[in-house]
Amino acid sequence: MTDISIDSAATTSALLGALGEQLATHGERYTLAVVGGSALLALGLVSRATRDVDVLAIVDGAELLSAQPLPTALSDAARTVARDFGLSADWLNPGPTSLLDLGLPVGFEERAQRRGFGQGLEVLFASRVDQIHLKLYATVDQGAGKHLTDLEALAPTERELLDAASWSQTHDPSEGYRNVLTSVLAHFGIDDGHLGV
């Protein structure tokens, strides 16, 4: 299996369309909340390649449920798409679902952009504002690299960054996290005097 990159909105749509087709063929229907690089590509907010589609949650009515482990029908459909497109087996990645444990930014679902992919799949792509929150958290938690590059591409305002910083500290209130957060905010020209205690 080659490790094909997801490098455009068209590629993202093709993969999700194929996933929706596989699900519909087996009489299944899912709604997924998606974040990360593939969501940014789908919404035209960045133009970089990614290797997976980050599934934040399975959406069931008004509830966001853990995507880990992926339901069997969804996992089977994703494996078929991986085979057909030459993707790695883990291209549908439920890793970010752990973000549900401590809560998402208020209004996440209302801001998400919904798109249908045939009869079997609907996707809620995280909005630009929510991606700023998630990318700031990831930059501080995991280090610079693609997360900081994405955050810069989103061109957040000072207010957006401060709101994201406040939310991110609910996930990690430690002094070490705050110290790194302060330096990331300084990178964007925001001094720590603007950061709440």
Buried (B, 14 or more C-beta within 10 A) or exposed (E): EEEBBBBBBEBBBBBBBBBBBBBBEEEBBBBBBBBBBBBBBBBEBBEBBBBBBBBBBBBEEEEBBBBBEBEEBBEBBBBBBBEEBEBEEBBBBBBBBEBBEEEBBEEBBEBBEEBEBBBBBBBBBBBBBBBBBBBBBBBBBEEEEBBBBBBBBBEBEEEBBBBBBEBBBEBBEEEEBBEBBBEBBEEBEBEEEEBEE
